[in-house]
Amino acid sequence: MSSDLVWFKSSHSGPDGGECVEIAWRKSSHSLNDNACCVEVAETAAAVLVRDSKDKSGPHLTFTPAAWQSFLTFAQSV
């Protein structure tokens, strides 16, 4: 994954901020260009979110940090 973070503010935030939630999505470093299909990942203490970078408002997958780490370990072994 790329170390470049893209921050998104919650759509429930008011114009002055208030009690908003921001999340940082990282785009896969395997993306060749902006038109390539790839994934973005956002990590929090409680969950790891994964989404299609071409459909930012679409659905996302949610994993526990332990499940995500297991997936990464498996993916790196094949």
PyMOL commands that set and color helices and strands:
alter all, ss='L'
color gray80, all
select helices_A, chain A and resi 65-77
alter helices_A, ss='H'
color red, helices_A
select strands_A, chain A and resi 5-9+22-27+39-43+48-52+60-63
alter strands_A, ss='S'
color yellow, strands_A
deselect
rebuild
show_as cartoon
